[in-house]
Amino acid sequence: MWRALDIEEWIAERRSGIDAVKTTVQEIIERVGQDGDRALYDLTKQFDRIDLDDLRVSEDEIGAAYESVDSRLAESLVEAEARISRFHELSEPRGMWLKQTEPGIVLGVKTTPLRRIGCYVPGGRASYPSTALMTAVPARVAGVRQICCCTPPPIQPLTLLALDIAGVSEIYRVGGAQAIAAMALGTETIDPVQKIVGPGNVYVTAAKMLLREHAEIDFPAGPSEIGVIADETANPRFIAADILAQAEHDPHAACILITTHAPLADRVGVEIARLLADAPRKEIIEKALVHSGFVVVPDIDSAVLAMDLIAPEHLSLQVKDPLAVLQEVSNAGSIFVGPYAAVACGDYASGTNHVLPTAGYARQYTGLDVGHFCKRSTVQIISREGLEEIGDIVETIASAEGHDAHARSVRIRRETE
């Protein structure tokens, strides 16, 4: 089960699932676009085996969730929300900045939050309150006024509680590709959104990618991944524990260790077998480990180059000098430095966001943050003095391009007293 891997084959496997389901997902999208709410009711019965009476969760149901959740668990959610808010507030962009760049010219940027966004939170028989917090809190910090969420039925009280704590204004009991289609296209009950964020299975991820012309998305976020760079100083039990932690998310999760020390890879395999023996989610982990294994490289530089090619969702640095390696890493969703930085800390309560690009998309995408929920407009304030500073440049280039009206729009101003 724990085996040596070919990096290129591992990368190819991570992206193959989305392409395989695109035809099915396109059919679901078309059905929702044509039939609206009726399609959501029918598809929920077909896929979730549930007959819905209403798509939207009521205030009474949210109130009941507070009564049914253990008080210690509720307090933990509140504390986690505070840490997530605090971290995201650190990166909150300025509403507007202006700077004089030369006489008569002031330039700047105005940042405006999106008006309405949609969060997707996986669920059904399971409960993911942490994802509810991670998707909604940065939107709220950014200043988004309308945050709606779709999550598969039956919605667990813990998820409802987390969504309310996070500031979600509308909660709908619908999941899968049909939920993404509903938020992107709109139905009789669900108003369309400007952007959709959140992780999901290959059907959810494919739907997000197919609907980008209707609603922007965060990035492809599918089954969980972890990459570990380790040398001879690493603790094999710590590495095995992190691997099992990510593997228990999903049968399609994948884990890869890149090490400069071949004996470490063997010891990690032994620890994986030992920890797996009494793992409650053993069946899921075993399936995920089919997609997992190790690569032995000659030195740390080679390890960094290989891991940058993989661009993992989570990257754990278990080496003698992790800060030096951190400086060299280019592609990773979230990076965990040192032996005590368990990846699970980022999943729940360190404050960083756990909604991250997977399947190598960390090469071009950033994990979910406040910036995903804002748009920026450039600003220019130009006086007559400023127009004189750049007028000749504008007229010369515009005329060269054959845009006489552009040049004239500047010349008229310069000639007018």
VEXLUMRO-900747 format. One record per residue (C-alpha): x, y, z; residue in one letter. Coordinates in steps of 0.5 Angstrom, whole numbers, plus 2048, in hexadecimal, padded with zeros to 3 digits. Each point is the difference from the previous one (the first is absolute). Layout:
// residues N
XYZa/...
END
This chain:
// residues 417
800800800m/806805802w/8048007FAr/8058047FBa/7FC8057FBl/8028027FAd/7FE808800i/7FE8017F9e/7FB7FA801e/7FD803807w/7FF8077FDi/7FC7FD7FAa/7FC7FC804e/7FE806804r/7FD8047FAr/7FD7FA7FDs/7F9800804g/7FD8067FEi/8017FF7F9d/7FC7F9800a/7FA803803v/7FF8077FCk/7FB7FD7FCt/7FB7FE805t/801806804v/7FE8047FAq/7FA7FD7FFe/7FE801808i/8028087FEi/7FB8007FAe/7FB7FD804r/800805806v/8018057FBg/7F97FE7FDq/7FC7FE806d/803804805g/7FD7FE807d/7FD7FA7FDr/8067FD7FEa/803801807l/7FB7FC803y/8007FA7FBd/808800800l/800800808t/7FB7FA800k/8047FC7FAq/807801804f/7FF801807d/7F97FC801r/7FD806803i/7F98037FFd/801807801l/7FA805803d/8048067FFd/8078027FEl/801805805r/8027FF807v/7FB804805s/802804806e/7FD7FB804d/8047FB7FEe/807804801i/7FD802807g/7FF7F8801a/8077FF7FEa/803804806y/7FC7FC805e/8027F97FDs/808802800v/8047FE806d/802807803s/8087FE800r/7FF7FF7F9l/7FC8067FEa/806804804e/8057FD7FCs/7FD8027FAl/7FF807803v/808800801e/8027FD7FAa/7FC8067FCe/803805804a/8077FD7FEr/7FE8007F9i/7FD807800s/806803803r/8057FD7FBf/7FC8027FAh/7FF807803e/8088007FFl/7FF8007F9s/7FA8047FFe/8018057FAp/800808801r/7F98027FEg/8048057FBm/807803800w/8028067FCl/8078037FEk/8038067FCq/8057FD7FBt/8028067FDe/7FD8077FFp/7F98017FFg/7FF7F8800i/7FD7FC806v/7FF7F87FFl/7FD7FB804g/7FC7FA801v/7F97FF803k/7FE7FA803t/7F97FE800t/7FD7F9803p/7FC7FC7FCl/7F8801801r/7FE7F8801r/8047FA800i/7FE7F9801g/8047FB804c/8007F87FFy/8017FC806v/8007F87FFp/7FC7FC805g/7FA7FB800g/8017FB805r/806803802a/801807803s/8068057FEy/7FF806805p/8078027FEs/7FF8017F9t/7FA804802a/804805804l/8068007FAm/7FB8027FBt/7FC805803a/804804805v/8058037FBp/7FA8027FCa/7FD804806r/807803801v/8008027F9a/7FA804801g/7FB7FB7FCv/7F9802802r/7FD7FA7FDq/8037F9801i/7FC7FA7FFc/8027F9800c/7FE7F97FDc/8017FA804t/7FD7F97FFp/7FA7FD804p/7FF7FE805p/804806803i/8037FE807q/7FF805806p/807801800l/8018037F9t/7FA804801l/803803807l/8068027FCa/7FD8037FAl/7FC805805d/806801804i/8048027FAa/7FB8057FDg/7FC7FC7FBv/7FA8037FEs/7FC7FB7FCe/8017F8801i/7FE7FB7FAy/7FF7F9801r/8037FE7F9v/8067FD7FEg/8057FD7FAg/8008037FAa/7F9802800q/802805806a/8058037FCi/7FB8017FAa/7FB803804a/805805803m/8038027F9a/7F98007FCl/7FB802806g/7F97FC801t/7FA803802e/8027FF807t/808801800i/8028077FDd/8067FF7FCp/807802803v/8068047FDq/8057FB803k/8007F9802i/8057FD805v/8017F9804g/8037F97FFp/7FC7FA7FEg/8017FA7FCn/8017FF7F8v/7F98027FEy/800806805v/8078027FDt/7FE7FF7F9a/7FA804800a/804806803k/8048007FAm/7FB7FF7FBl/7FC806803l/805805800r/7FD8047FBe/7FA801805h/803801806a/808800802e/8037FB804i/8057FF805d/8047FB7FDf/8007F87FFp/7FF7FD807a/7FF7F9800g/8037FA805p/805801805s/8078007FFe/807800804i/8078017FEg/8067FF805v/8078027FFi/8047FC805a/8077FE801d/8047FC805e/7FE804806t/7F87FF7FFa/7FC7FC805n/7FD7FB7FCp/7FA7FF805r/7FE8087FFf/8007FF7F8i/7FC7FA800a/7FB803805a/7FF8067FBd/7FF7FB7FAi/7FB7FC803l/7FD807803a/7FF8027F8q/7FE7F97FEa/7FA800804e/7FD8057FDh/7FE7FC7F9d/8027FA7FDp/8028047FAh/805804805a/8087FF7FEa/806801804c/8078007FEi/807800804l/8068037FCi/8067FE804t/808800800t/8007FA805h/7FE7FA7FDa/7FF7FC807p/7FB806802l/7FC7FE7FBa/8007F9802d/7FF802807r/7FA8047FEv/7FD7FA7FDg/8007FC807v/7FD806804e/7FA8017FBi/7FF7F8800a/800801808r/7FC806800l/7FB7FD7FBl/7FE7FA804a/7FC804805d/7FD8067FCa/7F9801800p/8008027F8r/8047FA7FEk/7FC7FE7FAe/8018077FDi/807801802i/8027F97FDe/7FD8027F9k/803807801a/8077FD801l/7FF7FC7F9v/8028077FDh/805802805s/8087FE801g/807803800f/8068027FBv/807800803v/8048067FDv/808801801p/7FF807803d/7FC805803i/8008047FAd/7FD7FA7FBs/7FB800806a/7FE8077FFv/8007FF7F8l/7FC7FA800a/7FB803805m/7FF8067FCd/7FE7FC7FAl/7FB7FD804i/7FD806804a/7FD7FD805p/7F9802804e/804800807h/8087FF800l/8037FE807s/808802801l/8037FB804q/8078017FFv/806803804k/8008077FEd/7F88017FEp/8018087FFl/8057FF7FBa/7FC7FB7FCv/7FA804801l/8038067FCq/8027FC7FAe/7F87FD800v/7FC8037FAs/7FA7FC7FFn/7FC7FD806a/7F9802803g/802801807s/8067FE803i/8017FD807f/807801803v/8047FC805g/7FE7F9804p/7FA803804y/7FD8047FAa/7FA7FA800a/7FD8017F9v/7F97FF804a/802807804c/7FF8047F9g/7F97FC7FFd/7FD802806y/803806805a/8078037FEs/7FC8057FCg/8027FF7F9t/7FB7FD7FBn/8007F97FEh/7FC8017FAv/8067FF7FBl/8017FE7F9p/8017F97FEt/8037FC7FAa/8068047FFg/7FC8077FFy/804803806a/8058017FAr/7FB8067FEq/7FB801805y/800803808t/7FC7FD805g/7FA803802l/801807804d/7FC807800v/8038027F9g/7FB7FA7FDh/7FA804802f/8028077FEc/8018047F9k/8058057FFr/7FF8077FBs/8068047FFt/7FF807801v/8038067FCq/7FF808802i/8038047FBi/801808800s/8018047FAr/807800803e/8007F9800g/7FD7FF7F9l/8068057FDe/8057FB803e/7FE7FA7FCi/7FC8037FAg/8058007FBd/8017F8802i/7F97FF7FFv/7FF8037FAe/8067FD7FCt/7FE7F9802i/7F98017FFa/8018037F9s/8057FA7FEa/7FB7FB802e/7FB8047FBg/7FC802806h/7FF8077FEd/7FA801805a/8047FE806h/8058057FEa/7FB8057FFr/7FD7FF806s/806802804v/8028067FBr/7F9803801i/801801807r/8078037FFr/7FE8057FBe/7FA802804t/801806805e/
END
